[in-house]
């Protein structure tokens, strides 16, 4: 009998510890949150970065503060990857962020938009500037600088598939940049 009791006690002890820890976590959820700190607060820091949250923060605090936070938190790479993947919400943030980004980050955002062109041409065209003397001009973004040979025909096909009267000027600028480029 005592061997059974000892064996049962050994098996039950780890289960008791797990239940105790789970009870503490459920009773005091803020214990784990205090370990995550950031200048904008522990609750926001625990939440994943999203385009919606960044857009809200840009409206509330301004693009310059958001750019500083992205630099401080080393999150620019995540923004660039999301833009390059062609995700609408992230692409829509680029004009606000590019206006306050340092030159190197601005060039990286241009490259991310360039890579997004064949994936989501409508979203990229929507953020392009109609003037040709800005970093978001079609001639800047749509030039095939640094892209693979396969990128150009895919991008031209994707741009020609966009039929939106509001994007005609941006689409034309983009196609001219692609057609005028050597190669």
Secondary structure, 3 states (H helix, E strand, C coil): CHHHHHHHHHHHHHHHHHHHHHHHHHHCCHHHHCCCCCCCCHHHHHCCCCHHHHHHHHHHHCHHHHHHHHHHCCCHHHHHHHHHCCCHHHHHHHHHHHCCCCHHHHHHHHHHHHHHCCCCHHHHHHHCECCCCCCCEHHHHCCCCCCCHHHHHHHHHHHHCCCCHHHHHHHHHHHHHHHHCCC
